[in-house]
């Protein structure tokens, strides 16, 4: 046997085990023991187990790395609940989780029309622009809402509301949709005058003034509410006959019930010293019924009516004083004073006051902001001081007709008998036009006033004072605006009734249509001769409207006036609320006049509010 053969023969059969001995020694296996004891199957089992574990870990690592790169580089999306949906304008905000998972959202700058830059978001080829920018840039509206745990973003081109007529317009019924108006709560209303019972405006002058258009809207809103709301809840506290209260009368004061021949009924007479400790009073505990009405005659300048209201939760009290003075409203601490007018001494008057409005307007000044809800207040007491008489004290939830007639009386008593107008006692400036001097007339104010007086004439059963004032109100429609009236002419052939009688003419659309409604109301309620006069003016105006209406159409909205033609400047685009007014007015006119130019234009203008546009070439 050769040396080579011997060497090969003596070489261990499993020489590889020598290299693995450090591992196998751990388990006390050597090549010799493994062979001698015939245990090699157990060793190979353990070895194969370690190799499988290593391969499994390697596969998992490869899968994780592959999945990570796939999510980063592909258009991967999570299940349906996280999918962004643009159909029907619905966007599921939970899709933002998808952006966080795939990591594709990044901040970028958006250059707007080469002028300025805003911050945006990018996801792949899609760019997301902040809605706060879109809102102001395109004059759209939007808000988040959550329903059934689903969050959506509601996008609207216009937040203004369309009010559809419920039938043909009735000059004895609702005035448009004015039952939704609450004129007295507007910020530009300083208060309701205790002398006249109508709003005092601060729209163009902070000290306050009587604005005929606003007073008419106050009247028409209450007239319309009277037709739409249920009968008010009323509580008669004292009428000196069937209803008598137990008054708290100090020793130095007197209270008696006497017969009054003027009313053919009993009234209450009171007399106290000027010390408030001597006031006669009744304690009241009425909530929600915050409209006070009574017949009142004060004999001395020191006489007054005081009403104390209390916050039902905080127990805080507010004292309303109605005094003989010409002031509008004055506040000292929690005492709020309203003047009844110095001429109200020795004169019976019917007083109707919304006590909540009187408290709110007394406290809503620059130094003391207050927002008080009707449900928070109750009437605590009513007191009288000085010398005077009263009767028919009533608390009610509302008294719409009383407010309506207060305004109708204002129009009767404050008309310029010569011109037939209700002048605006403040200056008015419209950009580009000559300033309107104090005393200017408005066709919108004239039309509104005639609408009020026509309804008062009908509602009162034919009080001729209202008819006479309404008829006299037609005069400015026949006088050119340059001569103090409200009449203008477009291209010297179409008569137009000017809301603002500017030089040159401005041709405001919504004010013109309101003026037409006043003419129509008088035409429908007045006797034949007056009706013909009002009807002629109405027909002239409708002819002009049909010929000029499309001048106000931009293809995506409407124009407030025609200053771009009068002055040669950019068009004065109507805000969405004015645009909605134009649509509402045309929808109402379409119930009066069947000419398709009115109804088709109303439908097209309505579609603009939902994002539709006229076709381009």
Secondary structure as UniProt FT lines:
FT   HELIX           3..10
FT   TURN            13..15
FT   HELIX           16..19
FT   HELIX           21..24
FT   HELIX           25..27
FT   HELIX           31..36
FT   TURN            37..38
FT   HELIX           40..73
FT   HELIX           80..82
FT   HELIX           87..89
FT   HELIX           93..95
FT   HELIX           96..102
FT   STRAND          105..112
FT   TURN            113..115
FT   STRAND          116..123
FT   TURN            124..125
FT   STRAND          126..128
FT   HELIX           131..138
FT   STRAND          141..147
FT   TURN            148..149
FT   STRAND          150..156
FT   TURN            171..172
FT   TURN            176..177
FT   HELIX           178..180
FT   HELIX           183..185
FT   TURN            187..188
FT   STRAND          189..192
FT   TURN            194..196
FT   STRAND          199..201
FT   TURN            206..207
FT   HELIX           212..228
FT   STRAND          234..238
FT   TURN            251..252
FT   STRAND          254..260
FT   TURN            261..264
FT   STRAND          265..271
FT   HELIX           276..278
FT   STRAND          280..287
FT   STRAND          291..298
FT   TURN            301..302
FT   STRAND          304..311
FT   TURN            312..314
FT   STRAND          317..323
FT   STRAND          329..332
FT   TURN            333..334
FT   STRAND          335..339
FT   HELIX           342..344
FT   STRAND          349..354
FT   HELIX           355..363
FT   TURN            366..367
FT   HELIX           374..376
FT   STRAND          377..385
FT   STRAND          387..396
FT   HELIX           400..413
FT   TURN            417..419
FT   TURN            431..432
FT   TURN            438..439
FT   HELIX           443..459
FT   TURN            460..461
FT   HELIX           464..472
FT   TURN            473..474
FT   HELIX           475..478
FT   HELIX           481..483
FT   STRAND          487..490
FT   TURN            491..493
FT   STRAND          494..497
FT   HELIX           509..525
FT   HELIX           528..548
FT   HELIX           549..552
FT   STRAND          558..559
FT   HELIX           563..566
FT   HELIX           576..589
FT   TURN            590..592
FT   HELIX           596..608
FT   TURN            609..611
//
